[in-house]
Amino acid sequence: MLLHPLMMSNKSDDDGDASILLETRPKTKRPPMYKVLLLNDDYTPMEFVVHVLERFFGMTHAQAFEIMLIVHKKGVAVVGVFSHEIAETKVGQVMDFALRHQHPLQCTMEKEE
């Protein structure tokens, strides 16, 4: 808690204590974060998924390959955690890119708990 002295008095109270008036500032709450998820399908080539992870999520080839395998084996993987606006943008970019390349790759987002 941050305390800001507004007024200090040199006058003593009856007990001999100096009076200090303090103001408390409310804590700012962090905005909620959102997980971006990539979903597996039976048609999108693995190389395309790796390319998407490198291009839109800044992963190295090794990181992208590892995440692609998780998506392939488990059906879904978290590929990043972002503010709402950034997560929404990433999902839109991936979906547009997949559509332009005629792949059914799905990307979604959900609020982090």
TIRO-2110 file (N, C-alpha, C; in Angstrom, 1 decimal):
// TIRO-2110
0.9, -1.2, 0.0, N, 1, A
0.0, 0.0, 0.0, CA, 1, A
0.9, 1.2, 0.0, C, 1, A
0.6, 2.2, -0.9, N, 2, A
1.4, 3.4, -1.0, CA, 2, A
0.8, 4.4, -0.1, C, 2, A
1.6, 5.1, 0.7, N, 3, A
1.1, 6.1, 1.6, CA, 3, A
1.7, 7.5, 1.2, C, 3, A
0.8, 8.5, 1.2, N, 4, A
1.3, 9.8, 0.8, CA, 4, A
1.0, 10.8, 1.9, C, 4, A
1.9, 11.4, 2.6, N, 5, A
1.6, 12.3, 3.6, CA, 5, A
1.0, 13.6, 3.0, C, 5, A
-0.2, 14.0, 3.5, N, 6, A
-0.8, 15.2, 3.0, CA, 6, A
-0.4, 16.4, 3.9, C, 6, A
-0.4, 16.1, 5.2, N, 7, A
-0.2, 17.2, 6.1, CA, 7, A
0.5, 16.6, 7.4, C, 7, A
1.5, 17.3, 7.8, N, 8, A
2.2, 17.0, 9.0, CA, 8, A
2.1, 18.2, 10.0, C, 8, A
1.9, 17.9, 11.2, N, 9, A
1.8, 19.1, 12.1, CA, 9, A
2.9, 18.9, 13.2, C, 9, A
3.5, 20.1, 13.5, N, 10, A
4.5, 20.1, 14.6, CA, 10, A
3.8, 20.2, 16.0, C, 10, A
2.5, 20.5, 15.9, N, 11, A
1.8, 20.7, 17.2, CA, 11, A
1.6, 19.3, 17.8, C, 11, A
1.7, 19.2, 19.1, N, 12, A
1.5, 18.0, 19.8, CA, 12, A
0.1, 17.9, 20.3, C, 12, A
-0.4, 16.6, 20.3, N, 13, A
-1.7, 16.3, 20.9, CA, 13, A
-1.5, 16.3, 22.4, C, 13, A
-2.6, 16.0, 23.1, N, 14, A
-2.6, 15.9, 24.5, CA, 14, A
-1.6, 14.8, 25.0, C, 14, A
-1.5, 13.8, 24.1, N, 15, A
-0.6, 12.6, 24.5, CA, 15, A
0.9, 12.9, 24.2, C, 15, A
1.1, 14.0, 23.4, N, 16, A
2.5, 14.3, 23.0, CA, 16, A
2.8, 13.7, 21.7, C, 16, A
1.9, 13.1, 20.9, N, 17, A
2.1, 12.5, 19.6, CA, 17, A
1.9, 13.5, 18.5, C, 17, A
2.8, 13.5, 17.5, N, 18, A
2.6, 14.4, 16.4, CA, 18, A
1.5, 13.8, 15.5, C, 18, A
0.6, 14.7, 14.9, N, 19, A
-0.5, 14.3, 14.0, CA, 19, A
0.0, 14.2, 12.6, C, 19, A
-0.3, 13.1, 11.9, N, 20, A
0.0, 12.9, 10.5, CA, 20, A
-1.3, 12.4, 9.8, C, 20, A
-1.6, 13.1, 8.7, N, 21, A
-2.8, 12.7, 7.9, CA, 21, A
-2.2, 11.9, 6.7, C, 21, A
-2.7, 10.7, 6.5, N, 22, A
-2.2, 9.9, 5.3, CA, 22, A
-3.3, 9.6, 4.4, C, 22, A
-2.9, 9.5, 3.1, N, 23, A
-3.8, 9.2, 2.0, CA, 23, A
-3.4, 7.9, 1.4, C, 23, A
-4.3, 6.9, 1.2, N, 24, A
-4.0, 5.7, 0.6, CA, 24, A
-4.4, 5.7, -0.8, C, 24, A
-3.6, 5.1, -1.7, N, 25, A
-4.0, 5.0, -3.1, CA, 25, A
-4.5, 3.6, -3.4, C, 25, A
-5.6, 3.5, -4.2, N, 26, A
-6.1, 2.2, -4.5, CA, 26, A
-5.1, 1.4, -5.4, C, 26, A
-5.0, 0.1, -5.2, N, 27, A
-4.1, -0.7, -6.1, CA, 27, A
-4.8, -0.8, -7.5, C, 27, A
-4.0, -0.7, -8.5, N, 28, A
-4.5, -0.9, -9.8, CA, 28, A
-4.6, -2.4, -10.1, C, 28, A
-5.7, -2.9, -10.6, N, 29, A
-5.9, -4.3, -10.9, CA, 29, A
-5.3, -4.6, -12.3, C, 29, A
-4.6, -5.6, -12.4, N, 30, A
-4.0, -6.0, -13.7, CA, 30, A
-5.2, -6.5, -14.6, C, 30, A
-5.1, -6.2, -15.9, N, 31, A
-6.2, -6.6, -16.8, CA, 31, A
-6.1, -8.1, -17.0, C, 31, A
-7.3, -8.8, -17.3, N, 32, A
-7.2, -10.2, -17.4, CA, 32, A
-6.4, -10.6, -18.7, C, 32, A
-5.8, -11.8, -18.6, N, 33, A
-5.0, -12.3, -19.7, CA, 33, A
-5.8, -13.4, -20.4, C, 33, A
-5.5, -13.6, -21.7, N, 34, A
-6.2, -14.6, -22.5, CA, 34, A
-5.2, -15.6, -23.1, C, 34, A
-5.5, -16.9, -23.0, N, 35, A
-4.7, -17.9, -23.7, CA, 35, A
-5.2, -18.1, -25.1, C, 35, A
-4.2, -18.1, -26.0, N, 36, A
-4.5, -18.4, -27.4, CA, 36, A
-4.2, -19.9, -27.6, C, 36, A
-5.2, -20.6, -28.2, N, 37, A
-5.2, -22.0, -28.3, CA, 37, A
-5.2, -22.4, -29.8, C, 37, A
-4.4, -23.4, -30.2, N, 38, A
-4.4, -23.9, -31.5, CA, 38, A
-5.0, -25.3, -31.4, C, 38, A
-5.9, -25.6, -32.3, N, 39, A
-6.6, -26.9, -32.3, CA, 39, A
-6.2, -27.8, -33.4, C, 39, A
-6.1, -29.1, -33.1, N, 40, A
-5.7, -30.1, -34.1, CA, 40, A
-6.9, -30.4, -35.1, C, 40, A
-6.5, -30.7, -36.3, N, 41, A
-7.5, -31.2, -37.3, CA, 41, A
-6.7, -32.2, -38.2, C, 41, A
-7.4, -33.0, -39.0, N, 42, A
-6.8, -34.1, -39.7, CA, 42, A
-6.3, -33.6, -41.1, C, 42, A
-6.4, -32.3, -41.4, N, 43, A
-6.1, -31.9, -42.8, CA, 43, A
-4.9, -30.9, -42.9, C, 43, A
-4.8, -30.1, -41.9, N, 44, A
-3.7, -29.0, -42.0, CA, 44, A
-2.3, -29.7, -41.9, C, 44, A
-1.5, -29.5, -42.8, N, 45, A
-0.1, -30.1, -42.8, CA, 45, A
0.7, -29.6, -41.5, C, 45, A
1.5, -30.5, -41.0, N, 46, A
2.3, -30.1, -39.8, CA, 46, A
3.2, -29.0, -40.1, C, 46, A
3.8, -28.9, -41.3, N, 47, A
4.7, -27.9, -41.7, CA, 47, A
4.0, -26.5, -41.7, C, 47, A
2.7, -26.5, -42.1, N, 48, A
2.0, -25.2, -42.1, CA, 48, A
1.8, -24.7, -40.6, C, 48, A
1.5, -25.6, -39.7, N, 49, A
1.3, -25.3, -38.3, CA, 49, A
2.6, -24.7, -37.7, C, 49, A
3.7, -25.3, -38.1, N, 50, A
5.1, -24.8, -37.6, CA, 50, A
5.3, -23.4, -38.2, C, 50, A
5.0, -23.2, -39.4, N, 51, A
5.1, -21.9, -40.1, CA, 51, A
4.3, -20.8, -39.3, C, 51, A
3.0, -21.2, -39.0, N, 52, A
2.1, -20.3, -38.3, CA, 52, A
2.7, -19.9, -37.0, C, 52, A
3.2, -20.9, -36.2, N, 53, A
3.8, -20.6, -34.9, CA, 53, A
5.0, -19.7, -35.0, C, 53, A
5.9, -19.9, -36.0, N, 54, A
7.0, -19.1, -36.2, CA, 54, A
6.7, -17.7, -36.6, C, 54, A
5.7, -17.6, -37.5, N, 55, A
5.4, -16.3, -38.1, CA, 55, A
4.6, -15.4, -37.1, C, 55, A
3.5, -16.0, -36.5, N, 56, A
2.6, -15.1, -35.7, CA, 56, A
2.9, -15.1, -34.2, C, 56, A
3.8, -16.1, -33.7, N, 57, A
4.0, -16.2, -32.3, CA, 57, A
5.5, -16.1, -32.0, C, 57, A
6.3, -15.8, -33.0, N, 58, A
7.8, -15.5, -32.8, CA, 58, A
8.6, -16.7, -32.3, C, 58, A
8.1, -17.9, -32.5, N, 59, A
8.8, -19.1, -32.0, CA, 59, A
10.0, -19.4, -32.9, C, 59, A
11.0, -20.1, -32.3, N, 60, A
12.1, -20.6, -33.2, CA, 60, A
11.5, -21.9, -33.8, C, 60, A
12.2, -22.4, -34.8, N, 61, A
11.7, -23.6, -35.5, CA, 61, A
11.6, -24.8, -34.5, C, 61, A
12.5, -24.9, -33.6, N, 62, A
12.5, -26.0, -32.6, CA, 62, A
11.3, -25.9, -31.7, C, 62, A
11.0, -24.6, -31.2, N, 63, A
9.9, -24.4, -30.3, CA, 63, A
8.6, -24.7, -31.0, C, 63, A
8.5, -24.2, -32.3, N, 64, A
7.3, -24.3, -33.1, CA, 64, A
7.0, -25.8, -33.4, C, 64, A
8.1, -26.6, -33.6, N, 65, A
7.9, -28.0, -33.9, CA, 65, A
7.4, -28.7, -32.7, C, 65, A
7.9, -28.4, -31.5, N, 66, A
7.5, -29.0, -30.3, CA, 66, A
6.1, -28.7, -30.0, C, 66, A
5.6, -27.5, -30.1, N, 67, A
4.2, -27.1, -29.9, CA, 67, A
3.3, -27.8, -30.9, C, 67, A
3.7, -27.9, -32.2, N, 68, A
3.0, -28.5, -33.2, CA, 68, A
2.7, -30.0, -32.8, C, 68, A
3.7, -30.7, -32.3, N, 69, A
3.6, -32.1, -31.8, CA, 69, A
2.6, -32.2, -30.7, C, 69, A
2.6, -31.2, -29.8, N, 70, A
1.6, -31.2, -28.7, CA, 70, A
0.2, -31.1, -29.2, C, 70, A
0.0, -30.2, -30.2, N, 71, A
-1.3, -30.0, -30.8, CA, 71, A
-1.7, -31.3, -31.5, C, 71, A
-0.8, -31.9, -32.2, N, 72, A
-1.1, -33.1, -32.9, CA, 72, A
-1.4, -34.3, -32.0, C, 72, A
-0.7, -34.4, -30.9, N, 73, A
-0.9, -35.6, -30.0, CA, 73, A
-2.1, -35.3, -29.0, C, 73, A
-2.2, -34.1, -28.5, N, 74, A
-3.2, -33.8, -27.5, CA, 74, A
-4.5, -33.2, -28.0, C, 74, A
-4.4, -32.7, -29.2, N, 75, A
-5.6, -32.1, -29.8, CA, 75, A
-5.7, -30.6, -29.6, C, 75, A
-4.9, -30.0, -28.7, N, 76, A
-4.9, -28.6, -28.4, CA, 76, A
-3.7, -28.2, -27.7, C, 76, A
-3.2, -27.0, -27.9, N, 77, A
-2.1, -26.5, -27.1, CA, 77, A
-2.2, -25.0, -27.0, C, 77, A
-1.8, -24.5, -25.8, N, 78, A
-1.7, -23.0, -25.6, CA, 78, A
-0.4, -22.5, -26.3, C, 78, A
-0.6, -21.5, -27.2, N, 79, A
0.5, -21.1, -28.0, CA, 79, A
1.0, -19.7, -27.5, C, 79, A
0.3, -19.1, -26.5, N, 80, A
0.7, -17.8, -26.0, CA, 80, A
-0.4, -17.3, -25.0, C, 80, A
0.0, -16.3, -24.2, N, 81, A
-0.9, -15.7, -23.3, CA, 81, A
-0.7, -14.2, -23.4, C, 81, A
-1.9, -13.5, -23.7, N, 82, A
-1.8, -12.1, -24.1, CA, 82, A
-3.0, -11.3, -23.5, C, 82, A
-2.9, -10.0, -23.6, N, 83, A
-4.0, -9.1, -23.3, CA, 83, A
-5.1, -9.5, -24.2, C, 83, A
-6.4, -9.0, -23.9, N, 84, A
-7.5, -9.4, -24.8, CA, 84, A
-7.3, -8.9, -26.2, C, 84, A
-6.9, -7.7, -26.4, N, 85, A
-6.7, -7.1, -27.8, CA, 85, A
-5.7, -7.9, -28.6, C, 85, A
-4.6, -8.2, -27.9, N, 86, A
-3.5, -8.9, -28.7, CA, 86, A
-3.9, -10.3, -29.0, C, 86, A
-4.5, -11.0, -28.0, N, 87, A
-5.0, -12.4, -28.3, CA, 87, A
-6.0, -12.4, -29.4, C, 87, A
-6.9, -11.4, -29.4, N, 88, A
-8.0, -11.3, -30.5, CA, 88, A
-7.3, -11.1, -31.8, C, 88, A
-6.3, -10.3, -31.9, N, 89, A
-5.6, -10.0, -33.1, CA, 89, A
-4.8, -11.2, -33.6, C, 89, A
-4.2, -12.0, -32.7, N, 90, A
-3.4, -13.2, -33.1, CA, 90, A
-4.4, -14.2, -33.6, C, 90, A
-5.5, -14.4, -33.0, N, 91, A
-6.5, -15.4, -33.4, CA, 91, A
-7.0, -15.0, -34.9, C, 91, A
-7.3, -13.7, -35.1, N, 92, A
-7.7, -13.3, -36.4, CA, 92, A
-6.7, -13.5, -37.4, C, 92, A
-5.4, -13.2, -37.1, N, 93, A
-4.3, -13.3, -38.1, CA, 93, A
-4.2, -14.8, -38.5, C, 93, A
-4.2, -15.7, -37.5, N, 94, A
-4.0, -17.1, -37.8, CA, 94, A
-5.2, -17.6, -38.6, C, 94, A
-6.4, -17.3, -38.2, N, 95, A
-7.6, -17.7, -39.0, CA, 95, A
-7.6, -17.2, -40.4, C, 95, A
-7.3, -16.0, -40.6, N, 96, A
-7.2, -15.4, -42.0, CA, 96, A
-6.1, -16.1, -42.8, C, 96, A
-5.0, -16.3, -42.2, N, 97, A
-3.8, -16.9, -42.9, CA, 97, A
-4.2, -18.4, -43.3, C, 97, A
-4.8, -19.1, -42.4, N, 98, A
-5.2, -20.5, -42.7, CA, 98, A
-6.3, -20.5, -43.8, C, 98, A
-7.2, -19.6, -43.7, N, 99, A
-8.3, -19.5, -44.8, CA, 99, A
-7.7, -19.2, -46.1, C, 99, A
-6.8, -18.2, -46.2, N, 100, A
-6.1, -17.8, -47.4, CA, 100, A
-5.3, -19.0, -48.0, C, 100, A
-4.8, -19.9, -47.2, N, 101, A
-4.1, -21.0, -47.7, CA, 101, A
-4.9, -22.3, -47.7, C, 101, A
-6.2, -22.1, -47.6, N, 102, A
-7.2, -23.2, -47.7, CA, 102, A
-7.0, -24.4, -46.7, C, 102, A
-6.6, -24.0, -45.5, N, 103, A
-6.5, -25.0, -44.4, CA, 103, A
-7.5, -24.8, -43.3, C, 103, A
-8.1, -25.8, -42.8, N, 104, A
-9.1, -25.7, -41.7, CA, 104, A
-8.6, -25.5, -40.3, C, 104, A
-7.3, -25.0, -40.2, N, 105, A
-6.7, -24.8, -38.9, CA, 105, A
-7.6, -23.8, -38.1, C, 105, A
-7.8, -24.2, -36.8, N, 106, A
-8.6, -23.4, -35.9, CA, 106, A
-7.8, -22.9, -34.8, C, 106, A
-8.0, -21.6, -34.4, N, 107, A
-7.3, -20.9, -33.4, CA, 107, A
-8.4, -20.2, -32.6, C, 107, A
-8.3, -20.3, -31.2, N, 108, A
-9.3, -19.7, -30.4, CA, 108, A
-8.6, -19.0, -29.2, C, 108, A
-9.4, -18.4, -28.4, N, 109, A
-8.8, -17.8, -27.2, CA, 109, A
-9.8, -18.0, -26.0, C, 109, A
-9.2, -18.1, -24.8, N, 110, A
-10.1, -18.2, -23.6, CA, 110, A
-9.4, -17.4, -22.5, C, 110, A
-10.2, -16.9, -21.6, N, 111, A
-9.7, -16.2, -20.4, CA, 111, A
-8.9, -17.1, -19.5, C, 111, A
-7.7, -16.5, -19.1, N, 112, A
-6.8, -17.3, -18.2, CA, 112, A
-7.4, -17.2, -16.8, C, 112, A
-7.3, -18.3, -16.1, N, 113, A
-7.9, -18.3, -14.7, CA, 113, A
-6.8, -18.1, -13.7, C, 113, A
END
